Amino acid sequence: MSTTDPKTPTLITTGGVITEYWPANGTDFTLRELQEAVGGIIQVIPMPGQGPARIMVMHEEGRLHGFAQNVLASGAFGVEGHIVGNVVVCPSKMLK
């Protein structure tokens, strides 16, 4: 399955790497899995134009901690330069 498939959970790093990022159980993420991916406290934001069906998970205080800009995630969200740190983009049903 391609990382461009909207059903495929992906990790987008500040280094510009996009990889599939599946939960350990294959269906839904634990809080710990998402915290590990983004480096701490999570913030969940619906992806623009996709309603609540697809979400972006990022570090809630990434800017305060000086995380690097995430150019790819910022572009996907339509807010260039405003997303920092690694993010997970996935269907909202994968967040329980």
Rosetta silent file (secondary structure, phi, psi, omega in degrees, C-alpha in Angstrom):
SEQUENCE: MSTTDPKTPTLITTGGVITEYWPANGTDFTLRELQEAVGGIIQVIPMPGQGPARIMVMHEEGRLHGFAQNVLASGAFGVEGHIVGNVVVCPSKMLK
SCORE:     score description
SCORE:     0.000 S_00000001
   1 L     0.000  136.740 -177.393    0.000    0.000    0.000 S_00000001
   2 L   -78.494  148.936  177.270    1.333    3.425   -0.927 S_00000001
   3 L   -70.779   -7.773  176.059    1.980    6.161    1.638 S_00000001
   4 L   -88.744   -8.006  176.728   -0.221    8.418   -0.512 S_00000001
   5 L   -69.230  126.084 -176.796   -3.247    6.194    0.206 S_00000001
   6 L   -63.696  -13.144  177.932   -5.472    8.116    2.651 S_00000001
   7 L   -89.780   -9.056 -178.213   -6.023    4.913    4.648 S_00000001
   8 L   -90.808  120.420  176.102   -2.300    4.435    5.252 S_00000001
   9 L   -70.573  136.924 -177.882   -0.963    6.016    8.443 S_00000001
  10 E  -130.143  150.100  172.742    2.230    7.943    7.755 S_00000001
  11 E  -107.428  126.462  177.430    5.013    9.528    9.730 S_00000001
  12 E  -114.430  115.309 -176.523    6.354   12.771    8.252 S_00000001
  13 L   -92.363  163.526  177.581    9.686   13.782    9.758 S_00000001
  14 L   -65.947  -19.214  177.772   11.305   17.195    9.891 S_00000001
  15 L   -83.136    1.485  177.886   13.980   15.759    7.609 S_00000001
  16 L    86.012   15.767  179.101   11.416   15.302    4.830 S_00000001
  17 L   -95.332  131.169  177.049   11.071   11.534    5.138 S_00000001
  18 E  -116.162  122.313 -179.728    7.601   10.045    4.709 S_00000001
  19 E  -136.279  153.741  173.026    7.131    6.452    5.846 S_00000001
  20 E   -64.049  140.141 -178.488    4.249    4.172    6.664 S_00000001
  21 L  -137.452   91.191 -175.880    3.701    4.160   10.427 S_00000001
  22 L   -92.237  144.533  174.208    1.386    1.385   11.569 S_00000001
  23 L   -66.173  154.019 -177.319    0.199    0.822   15.142 S_00000001
  24 L   -57.924  -35.758 -178.628    1.612   -2.285   16.810 S_00000001
  25 L   -87.247   -2.620  176.185   -1.794   -3.987   16.838 S_00000001
  26 L    84.453   -8.531 -176.484   -2.421   -3.048   13.173 S_00000001
  27 L  -123.875  -42.626 -178.332   -5.694   -1.203   13.791 S_00000001
  28 L  -146.598  146.929 -176.160   -5.437    1.673   16.270 S_00000001
  29 E   -80.578  144.727  168.050   -2.697    3.672   17.970 S_00000001
  30 L   -86.594  159.662  176.359   -2.007    3.766   21.663 S_00000001
  31 H   -57.863  -41.928 -178.932   -1.276    7.128   23.219 S_00000001
  32 H   -60.146  -41.756  179.445    2.274    5.947   23.906 S_00000001
  33 H   -61.116  -44.035 -179.828    2.876    5.087   20.224 S_00000001
  34 H   -69.898  -38.922  177.430    1.815    8.556   19.111 S_00000001
  35 H   -62.542  -39.978  177.845    3.792   10.258   21.881 S_00000001
  36 H   -64.720  -39.190 -177.872    6.907    8.352   20.830 S_00000001
  37 H   -66.837  -38.682 -175.741    6.399    9.335   17.193 S_00000001
  38 H  -102.508   -5.048  174.577    6.039   13.073   17.895 S_00000001
  39 L    87.588   23.262  176.102    8.297   13.317   20.940 S_00000001
  40 L   148.677 -144.530 -176.117    5.805   14.051   23.726 S_00000001
  41 L   -56.858  131.000 -176.688    2.396   15.572   24.400 S_00000001
  42 E   -96.538  152.659  171.405    0.114   15.143   21.392 S_00000001
  43 E  -129.419  134.541 -177.517   -2.230   17.563   19.658 S_00000001
  44 E  -112.344  128.083 -178.094   -4.770   16.255   17.141 S_00000001
  45 E  -130.912  130.949  175.558   -5.910   18.404   14.205 S_00000001
  46 E   -65.835  141.296  177.800   -8.327   17.439   11.406 S_00000001
  47 L   -72.447  136.256 -178.305   -6.727   17.607    7.969 S_00000001
  48 L   -61.005  138.755  177.671   -8.163   20.457    5.874 S_00000001
  49 L    77.304   -0.422 -178.240  -10.751   19.471    3.311 S_00000001
  50 L  -120.534    9.397  179.850  -11.077   15.972    4.747 S_00000001
  51 H    56.418 -150.546 -179.150  -13.355   16.689    7.683 S_00000001
  52 H   -82.585    1.995 -174.970  -12.821   14.507   10.710 S_00000001
  53 H   -69.173  -29.739 -177.066  -11.940   11.470    8.560 S_00000001
  54 E  -133.523  135.655 -175.484   -8.162   12.148    8.497 S_00000001
  55 E  -126.732  160.098  172.485   -6.104   13.740   11.233 S_00000001
  56 E  -117.052  129.171  178.314   -2.622   15.081   11.871 S_00000001
  57 E  -110.022  125.671 -179.700   -1.017   14.316   15.231 S_00000001
  58 E  -135.982  173.454  175.948    1.806   16.601   16.348 S_00000001
  59 E   -76.345  126.161 -176.467    3.612   17.653   19.522 S_00000001
  60 L   -62.490  -32.571 -176.953    1.445   20.181   21.323 S_00000001
  61 L  -117.605   28.225 -177.036    4.426   22.210   22.564 S_00000001
  62 L   -57.228  -39.856  179.704    6.887   21.543   19.750 S_00000001
  63 L   -66.309  -41.082  178.701    7.489   25.225   19.048 S_00000001
  64 L   -63.191  -31.747 -179.905    8.190   25.930   22.741 S_00000001
  65 L   -87.709    0.157  177.350   10.741   23.104   22.759 S_00000001
  66 L    76.463   26.841  178.323   12.451   24.438   19.640 S_00000001
  67 L   -63.094  149.512  179.729   11.533   21.557   17.338 S_00000001
  68 L   -68.555  152.703  177.208   12.609   21.974   13.717 S_00000001
  69 E   -63.338  141.182  176.134   10.149   23.143   11.081 S_00000001
  70 L  -108.626   93.511 -174.737    8.336   20.370    9.217 S_00000001
  71 H   -61.087  -45.572 -177.645    8.158   21.714    5.662 S_00000001
  72 H   -65.605  -44.758  179.685    6.219   18.779    4.191 S_00000001
  73 H   -66.537  -38.443  177.955    3.600   18.699    6.950 S_00000001
  74 H   -61.845  -42.094  178.363    3.200   22.474    6.824 S_00000001
  75 H   -65.301  -39.856  179.466    2.590   22.277    3.078 S_00000001
  76 H   -65.760  -31.487 -178.650    0.071   19.459    3.510 S_00000001
  77 H   -90.250  -11.044  178.512   -1.787   21.520    6.084 S_00000001
  78 L    78.331   23.965  179.348   -1.533   24.697    4.003 S_00000001
  79 L  -133.472   71.549 -174.781    0.295   26.710    6.665 S_00000001
  80 L   -48.595  127.208  175.201    3.893   26.958    5.499 S_00000001
  81 L    82.894   -0.040 -176.154    6.351   27.110    8.367 S_00000001
  82 L   -98.722  -15.949  178.401    3.836   26.621   11.135 S_00000001
  83 L   -95.757  129.707  177.823    4.137   22.885   11.772 S_00000001
  84 E  -124.127  153.547  179.125    7.188   21.810   13.748 S_00000001
  85 L    78.843  174.929  177.393    8.463   18.384   14.718 S_00000001
  86 L   -71.884  148.544  177.744    7.523   14.986   13.391 S_00000001
  87 E  -133.160  154.462  172.757    3.841   14.341   12.684 S_00000001
  88 E  -113.575  130.896  175.611    1.629   11.326   12.140 S_00000001
  89 E  -115.904  126.911 -175.861   -1.169   11.579    9.569 S_00000001
  90 E  -156.917  165.957  172.313   -3.798    8.854    9.768 S_00000001
  91 E   -61.937  141.495 -177.160   -7.494    8.071    9.550 S_00000001
  92 H   -62.618  -27.051  179.871   -9.226    9.396   12.668 S_00000001
  93 H   -66.278  -12.669  178.420  -10.646    5.943   13.411 S_00000001
  94 H   -84.111   -3.017  178.726   -7.084    4.815   14.243 S_00000001
  95 E  -108.094  111.258 -177.448   -7.069    7.085   17.295 S_00000001
  96 L  -109.622    0.000    0.000   -8.978    5.521   20.180 S_00000001
